[in-house]
Amino acid sequence: MKKSLNLLFLKLLNKFPHIIILFLVFTGTSFSFDYTGMNFSFNIVYLIIFYWVLKKPDVVGFGFIFLAGIINDVVLNLPIGLSAFIYLLMCGIASFIRTITLVPNILYDWAFFLISLLIISSINYIILTLIFNSDILYASLMLQAFLTALVYPLIAKIFDGLFIISIGKDNVK
C-alpha cells in the first residue's frame, strides 16, 4: 500500500507543471498586488514554461504548451493563437539557450530569462498594438516583465526541489 502511494505521489509530482499551467490558464490567474495605487503583477506561466523547457524538456511538451496558449486566449478574450505563439516563442528561446549552455547556472538562466521576457513582451506589444489595435501601456508590460524576472530565482529553487524529490534523493549527488 505504501509503495503504491509513493508511486502515485511521484506520478502527481511529475505532472505538477501540467496541473499548475492548466490551473493558471483556465482561471486566468495573474499574480498581482497593489502598492500605493500601482498594480504590480508577474506572469507565472512564463516562468513555468521557461524553467521546464530549459531544465527538463521531456516533462512539458510543445503541443501541451500550444493548447494551454489557446485556452489562455479563450479565457482572457485575446486574439486566438496569440498566447500560443508567445508561449511557443518562449519555448524556442529556452530550447536555444539549453543547446548553447555548457554549464547550467542559475545566474545565467536568470539573465537569459530576462532577455527572453523582454523579447516576448516586445513582440506581444507589437502584435497587440499594430495588428489588433489594442490599447496597452508599454511601461506596464515592461514592468510586468521585470517583476516576473525578479521572481525567477525563487521559483527555480522551488522547482529544483520538486525535481530532486521526483527523481529520489538516492540518485542525486
Legacy VTK file of the C-alpha trace (Angstrom):
# vtk DataFile Version 3.0
C-alpha trace
ASCII
DATASET POLYDATA
POINTS 173 float
0.000 0.000 0.000
2.772 2.409 0.931
4.655 1.638 -2.275
1.577 2.356 -4.409
1.025 5.658 -2.571
4.639 6.634 -3.203
4.234 5.730 -6.880
1.040 7.809 -7.088
2.781 10.722 -5.360
5.700 10.566 -7.808
3.336 10.463 -10.804
1.464 13.501 -9.492
4.759 15.254 -8.866
5.825 14.603 -12.461
2.513 16.061 -13.676
2.828 19.122 -11.432
3.861 21.520 -14.254
0.864 20.398 -16.311
-1.513 20.845 -13.411
-0.239 24.292 -12.497
-0.203 25.538 -16.115
-3.752 24.306 -16.704
-4.910 25.863 -13.436
-3.368 29.210 -14.345
-4.697 29.347 -17.912
-8.197 28.102 -17.043
-8.598 30.599 -14.220
-6.773 33.473 -15.916
-4.885 33.982 -12.681
-2.444 36.832 -12.627
-0.361 37.170 -9.503
-0.699 40.843 -8.776
-0.648 43.183 -5.836
-1.423 46.854 -5.356
1.070 49.172 -3.752
0.281 52.871 -3.401
-2.246 52.746 -6.206
0.029 50.957 -8.681
-0.705 47.425 -9.815
2.321 45.134 -9.868
1.953 41.721 -11.442
4.030 38.884 -12.813
3.331 36.059 -15.218
3.954 32.700 -13.581
3.130 30.791 -16.793
6.219 32.261 -18.474
8.304 31.130 -15.503
6.973 27.594 -15.627
7.375 27.255 -19.378
10.876 28.674 -19.426
12.101 26.614 -16.480
10.709 23.247 -17.566
11.720 23.624 -21.217
15.186 24.722 -20.152
15.825 22.162 -17.406
13.656 19.149 -18.227
12.139 19.450 -21.711
10.651 15.951 -21.732
8.185 16.821 -18.943
6.153 19.526 -20.712
5.678 19.078 -24.448
5.290 21.839 -27.006
1.854 20.556 -28.029
0.620 20.896 -24.469
2.033 24.422 -24.279
0.316 25.326 -27.548
-3.000 24.004 -26.216
-2.516 25.942 -22.975
-1.952 29.101 -25.036
-5.183 28.584 -26.966
-7.073 28.040 -23.699
-5.469 31.194 -22.267
-6.626 33.214 -25.287
-10.195 31.993 -24.895
-10.295 32.683 -21.150
-8.693 36.135 -21.377
-10.539 37.138 -24.568
-7.343 37.667 -26.546
-6.969 37.030 -30.277
-6.884 33.251 -30.751
-3.358 31.974 -31.166
-1.521 34.956 -29.704
-0.687 33.368 -26.354
0.098 30.065 -28.059
2.534 31.870 -30.357
4.114 33.724 -27.446
4.400 30.549 -25.354
5.974 28.641 -28.242
8.383 31.505 -28.838
9.364 31.277 -25.166
9.869 27.521 -25.676
12.071 28.180 -28.699
14.226 30.651 -26.821
14.569 28.292 -23.849
15.473 25.398 -26.165
18.086 27.519 -27.890
19.580 28.542 -24.550
19.610 24.898 -23.420
21.611 23.881 -26.502
24.209 26.643 -26.210
24.695 26.440 -22.435
27.760 24.493 -21.414
27.463 24.799 -17.643
23.974 25.292 -16.157
23.921 28.159 -13.688
21.008 29.960 -12.052
22.587 33.352 -12.752
22.917 32.661 -16.484
19.392 31.256 -16.599
18.103 34.356 -14.836
19.844 36.730 -17.257
18.642 34.769 -20.281
15.135 34.670 -18.835
15.119 38.457 -18.514
16.315 38.832 -22.111
13.711 36.377 -23.359
10.989 38.185 -21.394
11.952 41.482 -22.961
11.822 39.911 -26.423
8.496 38.196 -25.729
6.920 41.302 -24.207
8.049 43.466 -27.099
6.646 41.054 -29.668
3.416 40.756 -27.704
3.104 44.543 -27.560
3.833 44.952 -31.278
1.274 42.320 -32.275
-1.447 43.670 -29.993
-0.990 47.329 -30.904
-0.120 47.226 -34.591
-2.260 44.330 -35.768
-5.163 44.272 -33.323
-5.206 47.971 -32.285
-5.369 47.183 -28.570
-4.653 49.854 -26.009
-1.763 48.578 -23.905
0.693 50.621 -21.917
4.202 49.574 -22.863
5.530 50.660 -19.470
3.158 48.362 -17.595
4.094 45.455 -19.874
7.808 46.045 -19.257
7.222 46.432 -15.510
5.455 43.076 -15.521
8.413 41.550 -17.400
10.930 42.879 -14.869
8.845 41.706 -11.907
8.487 38.290 -13.499
12.250 38.133 -13.936
12.795 39.072 -10.288
10.707 36.111 -9.139
12.522 33.579 -11.358
15.284 32.523 -8.898
12.758 31.750 -6.170
10.528 29.714 -8.474
13.577 27.949 -9.968
14.736 26.884 -6.499
11.261 25.544 -5.690
11.143 23.595 -8.961
14.679 22.300 -8.379
13.480 20.932 -5.050
10.477 19.301 -6.696
12.725 17.802 -9.341
15.055 16.372 -6.689
12.097 14.865 -4.840
10.695 13.370 -8.043
13.900 11.570 -9.031
14.625 10.473 -5.493
17.277 11.590 -3.087
19.345 8.441 -3.687
20.036 9.405 -7.310
21.122 12.991 -6.547
24.796 13.607 -5.941
LINES 1 174
173 0 1 2 3 4 5 6 7 8 9 10 11 12 13 14 15 16 17 18 19 20 21 22 23 24 25 26 27 28 29 30 31 32 33 34 35 36 37 38 39 40 41 42 43 44 45 46 47 48 49 50 51 52 53 54 55 56 57 58 59 60 61 62 63 64 65 66 67 68 69 70 71 72 73 74 75 76 77 78 79 80 81 82 83 84 85 86 87 88 89 90 91 92 93 94 95 96 97 98 99 100 101 102 103 104 105 106 107 108 109 110 111 112 113 114 115 116 117 118 119 120 121 122 123 124 125 126 127 128 129 130 131 132 133 134 135 136 137 138 139 140 141 142 143 144 145 146 147 148 149 150 151 152 153 154 155 156 157 158 159 160 161 162 163 164 165 166 167 168 169 170 171 172
